[in-house]
Amino acid sequence: MRRAPKARMEPVPPGSPMGFEPLLEAHDLVQQFEVRLQGGISGGVVQAVSNVSLSIGRGETVALVGESGSGKSTFARSIIQSPPPKSGQVWFLGEDLTQLRRRGLMNARRQLQMVFQDPFASLNPEWRVRQIVEEPLVGYGVGTRADRRKRVDEVLNLVGLNPQTFARRRPSQLSGGQCQRVAIARALTLDPALIICDEAVSALDVIVQAQILNLFEKLRAELGLSYLFVSHDLALVRQVSDRVAVMHLGEIVEVASAEDLYRAPAHPYTLALLESSPSTDPAAPRRPVVTIKGDPPSPLNPPSGCRFRTRCPMAQDKCAEERPRLTAISAGHQVACHFPIHGDPKERDLG
């Protein structure tokens, strides 16, 4: 049985959803890693996540998108305290996960599950499907053997795998899509409130991606799940997201409803990501591929002020002198930019 949440001790972070009861609230998370060179000499500190705040409501899907190396997966792992962030708070079901230790954290993680990118690497190749899906139940000491067997059959049916056909198979006997369904079933066995999907469909082909995304939506409707959907592909997450947060070099630069963000992005980085994504509409006119000029700055030595300014065609002196803060430009739409895009972004010359 899920415990009743305690009274929240902190204010709701920026970008909190309207109409959703808060489930998870991350406040000013910082994650850094020291680089060690040969001989134990310090090579600097990687600023992977820098003062990031984000909330997820009950029954809501939030997508966290950005280029590879932007800090998305590190932020997701910091939420589940693997490893714990250097500073900040993560309020989940009324408890600050950063203050929990061992058994307390283990109990909290029962309601907070993760689905990883590579479905083959995330499953034990020596175990059969039934063992893999049953593992969380065994680890938490849930039910009798008969109870666990019944629960495994339930979740396998939920994800579209017939237990009579698949329960005794090993991962090597499954397709990539079937392996990911097993991983999702394993995440569902403990009846979690939130599932973090870390590039959960990027290793699958397009048809299987669509099937798994439809499965996520089906499970959300049936079970009332919430998702944090980590992806580098803005076009991919459009169909499943209520809100989208865009991350660049360890910072969130824009948060908006999916409808607002795709219709009128306000940050030049968001627009560049959208313009570089191929259209999924076969009737849409072909347009030239837009790329972001220059290489991403190193997280070991990020630029002063706005971290996107070295690649931004709209950058001015202020961008180097002052770090932009997330600021509301309309209801539910926030952007961290000194010179946000207004109106129809297609009318702006960002080349």
N, C-alpha and C positions, 0 to 999 in steps of 0.2 A: 504494500500500500504506500502511495506517495505521501510524504509528510507535508503538512501545511507550511507554506513559506513564512519565514519570519519577516518582521517589519523591515523594509529596506532602510539602510542607514545613510545612503548616499543619493544625491540627485541623479535623475535619469540622464544618461550621457547624450551628446549631440546625435541627431539623426534618429531619435527614438520614434517608433511607429505610432501613428494615430489609429486608435481602434483596436490595438492589440495589448493584452495584459503583458507586462514585462516578464520574460522568462530568464533571459541572460543579459547582464549589463557589464561590459568591460569598460573600465575607467583608466585612462592614461597608462596603458600598458607599455612597458619598455623592455626590450629584449636585446642583449648585446652578447657578443662572443669574442673573446680575445684570440688573436691569431698568433700561434707560436711557430717561429722559424727554426731552422736547424741550430742545435745547440741551446735550445730553450729561450732564445732571444724573442722578445715580443715584437710582433709585426704590426701591431695596432689593434684597434677594437672595431669589429663589424657592428654597425648600428642597424640591426635587422628590423626592429620595430621601435618606433619613436613616438611615444605619447599618443597611442591610438585608443580611441573610445568608440564603442559600437554597441548597439543593443539589438536583441532579437525578441519578438513577442511570441506568445503562445499561438501555435498554429501558423506562424509566419515563416516564409522562406526568404532569407537574405543571401544574396550573392556577393562574394568578395572577389573582385577581378583585378587584373593587372599583369604586366609582363612577368616572365620568369625572373626570379631574383628580387621581386618587389617586396617580399616579406609576408606573402599571404599564408603559406603553409606554416611559417614560423609563428605567426599570430595565432593560427588555429591550434597549434601544439601548445602555445603558451596558455591558451584557455583551459586545456585539460591538464595543465601543470606538468608538461613533459617536454622540456624542463620548465620549472616555474619561472615566471618573468622576473627581471631584475627589480622592477617596481611596478606599482599599479594594483588594481583590484579587479576581481572577477566575481560578480554576484550572480549566483545560480540557485534558483529555488530558495532564495532568502538567505543563503550562506555565502561568505566570501571564501572562495576556493583557495586563495593565496594564504589563508590563515589555517587551513586544514592540514593535518599530518596523518600519514598512514591509514588507519582504519576510517577516520573521518573522510579522507579524500577518496578512499576506496568506495565507501558508501555513496558519495556524491557522484562518482564516475558511473555508478550503476544506471543513473538517469541520463548519462552523457556518453554517447557512443560515437565511434568514428568508422568511416568507410574510406579505405585508402585507394591510391591511384592504380597500382598494379594488382589486379585481382589474383594473379598466380603467385606473386611474391608474398601476398598477405595471408595465404592459406598454407597450412602445414602439408607438404606433398605426401607425407607418409600416412596421414589420417584420412579416414573416410568422411564423407559429407556429414553423416550423423554425429560423429565425434567433434567435428569442427563447430557445428552449430550448437551442440550441447555444452561446449567448453565453458562459456560464461555461466551457465546454470550450475555446473559442477564447481567452478571457482567460488561462487557465492553461496554454495550449499543450499540451492533452491530445490525443494521437493524431493520426492522419492524417485527412484529410477523410472518407474512407470509414469510419474508426473512429467519428468523431463522428456521422456520419449514422446508423450502426447504433445508437449509444447513444441518440440522439434518438428513434428509432423504439421502442427498448426502454422508455424512460420514458413516452412518450406512451401506449403500450399499458398500462403499469402504472397510469396514472391514468384509464384508460377512454376514451381518445381514439384512434380509428383513424388512424394516420399518413397512409394513403391519402386519407382524407377531410379531415383537419384541418391537415396540415402546411403547406399553401400558403395557408391562410386568414389574414386579419388580425384583430386583436382586435375591430374593428367588425363583423365577420361572425360573432361568437360571442355566446352568452348569458353572463350573469354567472357561472353555474356552470361553464361551459366555460372562461371566462377564468381562473377560480381554479384549475381543473385544470391549465391551462397554467403558471400561476405555481408550482404544486406540482411539476410536471414539471421546471421550470427549477431548482427547489431540489434536486431529486433527482439531477441529472445528474452531480454530482461525488461521489456516494455519501457524503453527510454522516453524522455520528454523531448530530447534534442539529439539530432544526428548531425555530425560534421562530415561533410563529403569533400574530401581533399582530392580534387581532380579525378573524381570517381568514375568518369566516363571517357576521359581523354585517351586512354589506351585502347578503346573499342572502336570498331568501324561505325560508320555513320548510321546504318540501320539499327545496329544494336544500341548505339547511343540513344536513339529516339525511343527504343523499347524501355531502356532503363530509366530514362527521364519520365516517361509515362508511368512507370512503376512507382517512382518517387511521388509523383502527384497522386496516384491512386492510394498509396499508403498514407499520405498526409490527410486526404479526405476521409479515409476509413478510421484512422487511429488518432487523428488530431496532432500529428507530429509537427515539430519545428525543425528547420534545416538551416545550417550555415553551409552554403555551397561555394567552395573555393574553385576558381577556374581562371585560366588565362584567356578564355574565349568568350567575349561579350555576346556574340551572336548565339552561342550555345545556351547560355543561362537565361536568355530573354523569356522563353516560354514557361519557365518554372519559378521565376522570382517575383516577389512582391516589392522588394526594394533591392537596390544595387549600391554597393560601396566600392569605389575605385581606389586602388592602392598604388602608390608610386614611391619606390625607394624608401620603404618603411613608414610612410605616412598615408593617411586617407585624404584624398584631394577632392572627392565629391561623393555625396550621398543623396539619393533621390528615389522616388518610386520608379519602378521599371518603365512605366509609361512615360514619365517626365524625362528620365535620363535618355531614353532612346529617341524621343521626339525633339528634345532641346537640350543637349549637353551644354554645360556652362564652363567646364574647364577645358583648356586646349588639349591636355593629355587625353581626356575622355573622348573628345572629338576625334583625335588622331587614332585612337584605338578603334572607334566605330568605323571610321573611314577606311581603315586597313583591313577590316573584316569583309570577306566576300558576301554578296547579297544572296539570301536564300530564296528570293523571288525570281523565278525564271522569266517573268514578264518585265522585270525591271530593266531599264536601259543600262548597258555596260558603262562603267565609269573607270577612269584610270585609278590604279592602285596607289593609295597615299601611304607613304612611310614616314616614320618619325626620324628626322635627320640626326646624325651623330650617335655615339655610343652612350649607353646609360652611365652616369657617374658611378664611381666606386663607393660602396657603403662604408668603406674604410675611411673615406675622406669626402663626405657629401658636400655639395656646394652650400655656400651661405645663403640665407634667405630662402627663397623658393628652390626646392631641389630639382624642379623641372626646367628652370630658367635657362640652363645651358643648351637645351634643345628646343626651347619655345620661341617661335617667331614673333610672339607678342611681348617678349620680355623687355622691361625698362629698368632704369637704375634702381627704382624702389624694390624690384624683385630680388636684387642682390643684397639689399640693405636690411630688409625686414621680412621675417617669416610670415606668410599669410596664414590666417586662422580660418577654421571652418565657420562660415557665416551664412545665415539663411538669406536666400534671395527670393524665396516664395515658400508657401506652406509645404513643409516636408522636404524641401530641396535646399541643400547646403553645398557650398563650394569653398575651397581654400585657394583663392586666386585674387590678386590685387586688381586684375583687369578681366573679369569674367565675360564670357560671350553672352550677348543679349540678342533676343529675336531669333530669326532663322539662322542657325549656324552655317548653313550652306551658302549664305550670302556673304560670309566672312572670308577673306583671303588669308589662309593660314599657310600658304606655300612658301 
